[in-house]
Amino acid sequence: MKYAAAFILSLFLFACSHTDQHTEEIKNTNEQLLTSIQSKNAQISELMKSIKDIRENLDDAKSQQGLILTAHSGMESPMDLKASIIEDIELLHQLIEDSKWDIKDLEKNLNRRNAKNEELRLLLTSLKENLQERDKEILNMKEQLIDWDAAYAQLSDELDIAVVSNEILTDEMNRVYFTCGTYKELKGKGVVQKKGGILGVGGNKDLKDGFSKNHFTEVDLRDLKRIPINAKKLEIITPHDEDSYYIEMNEEHVITELVIHDKEKFWNASKYLTIVVNQ
């Protein structure tokens, strides 16, 4: 189920174009997933409370049967709690079955001797009724545990799907692209063109309509801080806030790096960084 959801989500991401609308859709979907994750975590907390209630009821039943209570840590995982409950239910069930056989043996002895001890017979009747009540309690706890197990398994699967989908969308939201080269190089790759000129003269450098991202380096913006340049001049032709980065130069006044110090502001307007250099 987890992988099916991830595959469907990847198809959705592949089908969408890299536009502002697409980015907003990813952001909205991610926010919905985060809300879903919080909701499912709250539901799992409620399930943890319910299995602890089963644990307490079982401890009460063990105490009534004279069994020594086992200390249980408040830090037990849901599966550890479930395992300990199953173990104790089986122990209690076996004790009740043994008690039933003991009562039968006592009744046989009384009948064989034709004993008229009414007080003992009343006691045995009371014990049998008590064991029947314990049987009902055990059956009820088994049914509760089955319901709990099904609900917990479903919630865990749904939470896994939501977490994986959230990770995929978060990676998509943080995926950015950059390319660097001379205008001639980038134009030859079909990345840039001049717009607004007359008969090819003048105009401003800009990304070419329908450019291919194959000539860009794909990175995670969370990991990208410095981009090596090694050029005398550079021009950033995609929209990026000038206050979000600075340029480092060496002693020969050669630009060595573009340093991004405010990632959110830098990538806010465009996920594609295009640097035109003059060697």
Protein Blocks (a to p, Z undefined) as FASTA:
>chain_A
ZZmmmmmmmmmmmmpccdfklmmmmmmmmmmmmmmmmmmmmmmmmmmmmmmmmmmmmmmm
mmmnopacddddfkbcfklmmmmmmmmmmmmmmmmmmmmmmmmmmmmmmmmnopabfklm
mmmmmmmmmmmmmmmmmmmmmmmmmmmmmmmmmmmmmmmmmmmmmmmmmmmmmpccdddd
dfklmmmnomaccehiaehigjiddddehiafklpccddfklpmbdcfkpabdcdfbdcd
fklgccdddfkopafbdcdfblklmmmmpccdcddddZZ
